[in-house]
Amino acid sequence: MVEKKHRDKEEFRRAILEVAREVFSSDGYGNFSMRKLARRIGYSPTTIYLYFKDKDDLLYCLCEEFFAEMYLTIQRIEGEGAGLLETLRKVLLVYVSFGLANPEHYRVAFFTNPTTYGSPVEFLENDTMSRRNYLKYRELVARCCEAGLLCGFDADTLAQVLWAGVHGVISAALHTMDFPLVHPTVLAEVMVDSLLKGLGPERIVCP
């Protein structure tokens, strides 16, 4: 009986998060309210407060879920045993695929509140799945640098340049409706391959 009650609570918490993601994605952070969410799920705001402190707590949990999944994805791809550069290429392309397949997740994680994790200093100080995800990804880029596969810049710069590229593809696909955009997966493959080649030792003289 206790186990069933726990399971029911987890299922209800999951249901709250799913609807909250929809509301954040469609209405944005400023127009989100616990009362509006309560109406959507058919419960009182008081009930939601038993599970989440406020809308910032809800948003934080949704973002953490997104980054936890990306962290596991990097681990899985690294476990496939491909070379470092190919592993990085797969991580970047899978990132695009995931963003395109889960537009609500992506909008909530990146376009809802620019300070979900506080300041840049707080982001680096606090142990979150977002921070772990970035450090995991940065470590992969750093290993490529150490192997001489990427060079010319420090690991943080390279990691963020590559991320900005794939983030741009996803953003364009999600928010451009009045332009004949080339298929996002084609854009992603061409861009990732071009960036990796352009940042490699054949094109840039390593210091």
N, C-alpha and C positions, 0 to 999 in steps of 0.2 A: 504493500500500500504506500509506504514511504517512497519507494523507488518510482512508482507510478506518479505520485504527486510531484516529485522532482522532475520527472520527464515532462509532465504537463506544464510545469513552470518554465522549463527550457523551451518548449514548443511555443508557449505564449510570448516569451521574450524574443524568440526568433521571428514570430509573426509581427511584433511591434517593429523590429528592425527592418523587415522587408517593406512594410508600409511606409516607414520613415524614409527609407531610401527613395521610394517613389515620390514622396512629397518634397524632399530636398531637391531631387532632380528636376521636378516640374515647376516648383514654386520658388526655389532658391532659399538661401539662408534667412534673408530679411523677412520673407513672407511666411516662414515656417513658424508654427506655434503648437504647443502641446495640446491646446484645445482643438485645433484643426485635426491633429493626428488622432486625438481621442474620438472625434466624430467619424473619422475614416474607419477605425477599427471597432466602433460600437461599444466603447467603454468610457468611463469617466477619466478625466485627467489625473485624478487621485490614484487610480489604478496604475497608470503608466509611471507615476512617480515612485511606485514601489520597486520599479525595475531600473529606472534611469533618473538621475538628478535633474536634468534639464536638457534642452535641445543640444547644447554643446557636448554633453555626455553621450547623447545618441550619435551625434556626428563623429565624435572621436571613436566610438566603437565600430561604426561603419568603416571609417578609414583604416582602422587597425585590422579589420577583416580583410580588406583589399590588400594591404601590404603584407599580411601574413601569407596570403595565397601566392603573392609574387615571390616572397622569400622561399617558399616550398618549391616553386617552379624553378628558381635558380638552382636550388639543391638538386632537383631531379635532373636538370639538363647537365649539370656538372657530373652527376653520377653516370651519365651515358658514356663517358670516357673519350669524347672527341678532343681534338687539339684545343689549345687555349683560345686561339682566334676564332675557330669555328664555334666553340662553346659560347663566346661572347656574341657572335653573330646570331646564334640561335636564341639566346636570351633576349636580344633586342627585337628580333622578329616575333617571338612568342609574346612579348610585351605588347606589341602592336595588335596581334591577333586577339589577345585577351581584352584589350581596351575596346576594340571594335565589336567583339562578341558580347561585351557587358557595358554598354554605354552609360547606364544609370550608375553603376559602380564607379566608372571613371569620372563622370561629371561630379559625383558627390565627393570623391577623393581630391579632385584638383580644381573644381570651379565653384565650390560652395562657400568656403571660408578660408581666406589666405593665411589665417593665424590659428588654425586648428591645433597646431603643435607649439604655439607660442612664438617666441623670437627665434632667430637662427641659433643663438647661444643656447637657448632652452632645448631646441631640437637636438643639438649635439650632446647636451648634458643628460637628458632623460632617456631611460631605457624603454623605447617603444618599438613596435614592429616596423614602423616607418623608418626609424633610425637603423634598426638591424638590417632591413631590406637594402637601404642605401649603402651601408658599410659592406654588406655581402657583395653587392654589385660592384662597388668601388674596389674591393679586394680582387675581383676578377680582372678588372681593368688594370690594376697595379701589377698583377702577375704577368699580364700581356706586356706591360712596359718593361718589367724586369727581364723578360725573355727577348726583348728587342723587337717585338712585334708591333708595338705602338711607341712613338717617341715624339719629341719636340716640345712636350708640355708635361706638367705634373699630372698625377693620376686623377685628382679632383677635377681639374679642367677638362681632361679627356672624358671622364665619366659623365660630366655634365653636358659637354658638347654632344656626345652621342645620345644622351637621354633627351636633350632638347630637340634633336632631330626626330626621334620616334614620337615624342610628345606632340610635336608639330603636325605630324601625319595624322595622328588620332584626332587632334583638335580640329584640323581641317575637315576630316571626314564627318565628325559629329556636328559641326556648326556651319558648314558651307552647303547651302541648299540651292543657290542660284548661279552656280558655276559648274561647267562640265569637267569636274575633277576626274583625273585618271584614277583607276581603281586603287584604293589605298594600299593593298598588299603589293602592287607593282611599285608604287611610290616608295614604300618602305624598303623593299628589296634593293631597288636602284640606289636609294639614298644611303642605306647601311653599307652596302658593298663599296660605294664611292668614298664614304667617310673612312672606312677601315683601310682602304687602299691609300687614300690621300694622307692618312695619319701614320702610315707604315714607313719602314726604313727605306723603301724604294723611292719615295717621293720627298721625304723630309730628311735632311742630314741630322743625324742624332748628335746632340751635344757631347 
